[in-house]
Amino acid sequence: MTIRLVLVRHGLSSFNAKGLIQGRTDDSFLTDEGYDQALKAGKALSKINFNKIYSSPLVRAAETAKTIKKSFNKEQDIIFDNAFPALRACSYPSSVKNESSVLP
């Protein structure tokens, strides 16, 4: 049995646009460009028959998943799971502009 796993990062968020690291905080949201990116991802992925769709419940990830799902021909629920990892906001100050300056 072959398993295909497709990973998609959330679209451009308000923090991304400012060069800030957001970690697990839910203070940022998708920008108009982020929604456009999600629509393009949905179109690119629309020919794949997905068995399941999982997403972080963080707003930027959830909105990306919902927007991508609009391109699919079948109705299915998105499973929102807190187990998805993300950088912890407490590890890096929100004023950091360049991840490479704080990441090993």
Phi and psi in degrees as GROMACS dihedral restraints (atoms count N, CA, C in turn):
[ dihedral_restraints ]
;  ai    aj    ak    al  type     phi  dphi    fc
    3     4     5     6     1  -103.8    20    10
    4     5     6     7     1   134.7    20    10
    6     7     8     9     1  -113.3    20    10
    7     8     9    10     1   129.7    20    10
    9    10    11    12     1  -108.5    20    10
   10    11    12    13     1   125.2    20    10
   12    13    14    15     1  -115.3    20    10
   13    14    15    16     1   123.0    20    10
   15    16    17    18     1  -113.0    20    10
   16    17    18    19     1   121.5    20    10
   18    19    20    21     1  -108.6    20    10
   19    20    21    22     1   134.2    20    10
   21    22    23    24     1  -130.6    20    10
   22    23    24    25     1   128.5    20    10
   24    25    26    27     1   -81.9    20    10
   25    26    27    28     1   152.1    20    10
   27    28    29    30     1   -60.2    20    10
   28    29    30    31     1   156.8    20    10
   30    31    32    33     1   -68.6    20    10
   31    32    33    34     1   174.1    20    10
   33    34    35    36     1   -55.8    20    10
   34    35    36    37     1   125.5    20    10
   36    37    38    39     1  -102.6    20    10
   37    38    39    40     1   170.0    20    10
   39    40    41    42     1   -62.1    20    10
   40    41    42    43     1   -36.5    20    10
   42    43    44    45     1   -69.7    20    10
   43    44    45    46     1   -42.0    20    10
   45    46    47    48     1   -56.0    20    10
   46    47    48    49     1   -43.7    20    10
   48    49    50    51     1   -62.4    20    10
   49    50    51    52     1   -27.0    20    10
   51    52    53    54     1   -94.5    20    10
   52    53    54    55     1    -1.6    20    10
   54    55    56    57     1    77.7    20    10
   55    56    57    58     1    22.3    20    10
   57    58    59    60     1  -100.0    20    10
   58    59    60    61     1   149.0    20    10
   60    61    62    63     1   -88.2    20    10
   61    62    63    64     1   131.2    20    10
   63    64    65    66     1  -105.8    20    10
   64    65    66    67     1   -19.7    20    10
   66    67    68    69     1    53.6    20    10
   67    68    69    70     1  -137.6    20    10
   69    70    71    72     1   -91.6    20    10
   70    71    72    73     1     9.2    20    10
   72    73    74    75     1   -72.4    20    10
   73    74    75    76     1   153.0    20    10
   75    76    77    78     1  -113.2    20    10
   76    77    78    79     1    33.6    20    10
   78    79    80    81     1   -89.7    20    10
   79    80    81    82     1   -12.9    20    10
   81    82    83    84     1  -104.6    20    10
   82    83    84    85     1   162.5    20    10
   84    85    86    87     1  -138.4    20    10
   85    86    87    88     1   164.7    20    10
   87    88    89    90     1   -69.4    20    10
   88    89    90    91     1   138.7    20    10
   90    91    92    93     1   -86.1    20    10
   91    92    93    94     1   173.0    20    10
   93    94    95    96     1   -57.3    20    10
   94    95    96    97     1   -40.7    20    10
   96    97    98    99     1   -63.4    20    10
   97    98    99   100     1   -37.3    20    10
   99   100   101   102     1   -62.3    20    10
  100   101   102   103     1   -41.6    20    10
  102   103   104   105     1   -65.1    20    10
  103   104   105   106     1   -40.6    20    10
  105   106   107   108     1   -62.0    20    10
  106   107   108   109     1   -41.3    20    10
  108   109   110   111     1   -62.0    20    10
  109   110   111   112     1   -41.8    20    10
  111   112   113   114     1   -65.2    20    10
  112   113   114   115     1   -39.4    20    10
  114   115   116   117     1   -62.4    20    10
  115   116   117   118     1   -42.1    20    10
  117   118   119   120     1   -65.4    20    10
  118   119   120   121     1   -39.8    20    10
  120   121   122   123     1   -63.7    20    10
  121   122   123   124     1   -42.8    20    10
  123   124   125   126     1   -59.3    20    10
  124   125   126   127     1   -43.5    20    10
  126   127   128   129     1   -63.5    20    10
  127   128   129   130     1   -42.8    20    10
  129   130   131   132     1   -66.2    20    10
  130   131   132   133     1   -30.5    20    10
  132   133   134   135     1   -96.6    20    10
  133   134   135   136     1    -2.9    20    10
  135   136   137   138     1   -65.1    20    10
  136   137   138   139     1   -20.0    20    10
  138   139   140   141     1   -85.6    20    10
  139   140   141   142     1    -9.8    20    10
  141   142   143   144     1   -87.9    20    10
  142   143   144   145     1   133.9    20    10
  144   145   146   147     1   -90.7    20    10
  145   146   147   148     1    96.0    20    10
  147   148   149   150     1   -80.4    20    10
  148   149   150   151     1   136.8    20    10
  150   151   152   153     1   -82.6    20    10
  151   152   153   154     1   -35.2    20    10
  153   154   155   156     1  -143.7    20    10
  154   155   156   157     1   150.4    20    10
  156   157   158   159     1  -125.9    20    10
  157   158   159   160     1   122.6    20    10
  159   160   161   162     1  -115.7    20    10
  160   161   162   163     1   148.9    20    10
  162   163   164   165     1  -151.5    20    10
  163   164   165   166     1   151.7    20    10
  165   166   167   168     1   -65.9    20    10
  166   167   168   169     1   148.4    20    10
  168   169   170   171     1   -77.7    20    10
  169   170   171   172     1    -5.6    20    10
  171   172   173   174     1   -59.1    20    10
  172   173   174   175     1   140.5    20    10
  174   175   176   177     1   -52.9    20    10
  175   176   177   178     1   -46.6    20    10
  177   178   179   180     1   -62.6    20    10
  178   179   180   181     1   -37.3    20    10
  180   181   182   183     1   -75.1    20    10
  181   182   183   184     1   -43.7    20    10
  183   184   185   186     1   -62.8    20    10
  184   185   186   187     1   -43.6    20    10
  186   187   188   189     1   -66.0    20    10
  187   188   189   190     1   -36.3    20    10
  189   190   191   192     1   -62.6    20    10
  190   191   192   193     1   -48.3    20    10
  192   193   194   195     1   -61.3    20    10
  193   194   195   196     1   -44.4    20    10
  195   196   197   198     1   -63.1    20    10
  196   197   198   199     1   -39.4    20    10
  198   199   200   201     1   -69.4    20    10
  199   200   201   202     1   -41.4    20    10
  201   202   203   204     1   -61.9    20    10
  202   203   204   205     1   -44.4    20    10
  204   205   206   207     1   -59.6    20    10
  205   206   207   208     1   -28.3    20    10
  207   208   209   210     1   -59.0    20    10
  208   209   210   211     1   -23.2    20    10
  210   211   212   213     1   -84.4    20    10
  211   212   213   214     1    -8.8    20    10
  213   214   215   216     1   -86.3    20    10
  214   215   216   217     1   146.4    20    10
  216   217   218   219     1   -81.3    20    10
  217   218   219   220     1   -17.0    20    10
  219   220   221   222     1  -110.8    20    10
  220   221   222   223     1   151.2    20    10
  222   223   224   225     1   -84.5    20    10
  223   224   225   226     1   126.8    20    10
  225   226   227   228     1  -153.1    20    10
  226   227   228   229     1   153.7    20    10
  228   229   230   231     1   -83.1    20    10
  229   230   231   232     1   153.2    20    10
  231   232   233   234     1   -96.1    20    10
  232   233   234   235     1   132.5    20    10
  234   235   236   237     1   -94.0    20    10
  235   236   237   238     1   112.5    20    10
  237   238   239   240     1   -91.5    20    10
  238   239   240   241     1   122.3    20    10
  240   241   242   243     1  -130.1    20    10
  241   242   243   244     1   122.6    20    10
  243   244   245   246     1   -68.3    20    10
  244   245   246   247     1   -10.3    20    10
  246   247   248   249     1   -75.9    20    10
  247   248   249   250     1   -12.0    20    10
  249   250   251   252     1   -66.0    20    10
  250   251   252   253     1   128.3    20    10
  252   253   254   255     1   -76.5    20    10
  253   254   255   256     1   153.6    20    10
  255   256   257   258     1  -153.8    20    10
  256   257   258   259     1   162.1    20    10
  258   259   260   261     1   -58.9    20    10
  259   260   261   262     1   139.0    20    10
  261   262   263   264     1   -80.5    20    10
  262   263   264   265     1   127.5    20    10
  264   265   266   267     1   -59.8    20    10
  265   266   267   268     1   -29.7    20    10
  267   268   269   270     1   -71.2    20    10
  268   269   270   271     1   -15.8    20    10
  270   271   272   273     1   -77.2    20    10
  271   272   273   274     1   -26.9    20    10
  273   274   275   276     1  -135.8    20    10
  274   275   276   277     1   134.4    20    10
  276   277   278   279     1   -66.8    20    10
  277   278   279   280     1   146.9    20    10
  279   280   281   282     1   -67.8    20    10
  280   281   282   283     1    -8.8    20    10
  282   283   284   285     1   -84.7    20    10
  283   284   285   286     1    -5.9    20    10
  285   286   287   288     1   -67.0    20    10
  286   287   288   289     1   127.0    20    10
  288   289   290   291     1   -97.3    20    10
  289   290   291   292     1   -22.8    20    10
  291   292   293   294     1  -132.0    20    10
  292   293   294   295     1   110.1    20    10
  294   295   296   297     1   -57.6    20    10
  295   296   297   298     1   -35.2    20    10
  297   298   299   300     1   -64.8    20    10
  298   299   300   301     1   -18.9    20    10
  300   301   302   303     1   -78.7    20    10
  301   302   303   304     1   -15.4    20    10
  303   304   305   306     1  -120.4    20    10
  304   305   306   307     1   -15.0    20    10
  306   307   308   309     1   -88.8    20    10
  307   308   309   310     1   145.6    20    10
